[in-house]
Amino acid sequence: MQLALLPLAGELWKDTDVLLAADCVSVAMPDFHEHLLAGKSVGVACPKLDDVAPYVEKLSAIFAGNSIKSMS
């Protein structure tokens, strides 16, 4: 789901492994789902075309307010 649309808190973030990926990865890497996504909550964004400043704030709030196991 687009990072901008993800909630700051909720079951999505509870004791989970998080994968943050550029939205083009799933097109550029055919085995993306098989090798990287399995068992993780995922957020996608475009670091090349998006204004990334809001992402820094949002990610800070997500990590500060939830029990995330890991980030990749």
C-alpha positions, -999 to 999 in steps of 0.1 A, spaced: 0 0 0 12 35 -7 30 49 24 9 80 23 -22 59 28 -10 37 56 -23 43 91 1 54 119 -11 26 142 -30 -6 141 -28 -44 137 -8 -39 105 22 -28 126 18 -51 157 49 -73 161 55 -74 124 84 -73 100 81 -43 77 93 -40 42 95 -5 27 100 -6 -11 100 17 -40 68 12 -60 88 2 -91 105 -28 -74 77 -53 -80 79 -45 -117 117 -45 -119 122 -76 -97 100 -105 -109 105 -126 -78 98 -97 -54 68 -114 -37 85 -147 -33 119 -134 -20 111 -102 -2 74 -98 7 64 -131 22 52 -127 58 58 -89 60 37 -58 61 46 -36 32 46 0 23 56 14 -11 66 49 -21 85 65 -50 117 81 -36 126 95 -70 93 113 -78 76 119 -45 83 146 -19 100 125 7 99 150 36 64 138 48 76 102 46 103 109 72 77 123 96 52 94 90 78 67 93 91 83 126 56 82 140 50 46 128 82 33 144 78 53 176 42 42 182 42 6 173 59 -27 182 77 -34 149 101 -64 150 122 -54 120 125 -31 90 139 -40 56 
